[in-house]
């Protein structure tokens, strides 16, 4: 049975028992082997830093004064995750 007949039977939905029993194998006519690659999404951690302005109370300040606080930059570290596709 030729390739054209098998394609026609698949398109029309009328597979004969002879063509339904055919197992395709590498090396046969019009059969190509292929490699299927699956990509998997993996979450990779990434540590990052940013500056955050934090209010501190001065040690030499009396309680209740308006200028007892000062703002200083502070480095804050956090973990972000990025999705990466791997084989």
Helices and strands as residue ranges (DSSP letters): H 3-12, H 17-20, E 40-57, G 66-68, E 69-86
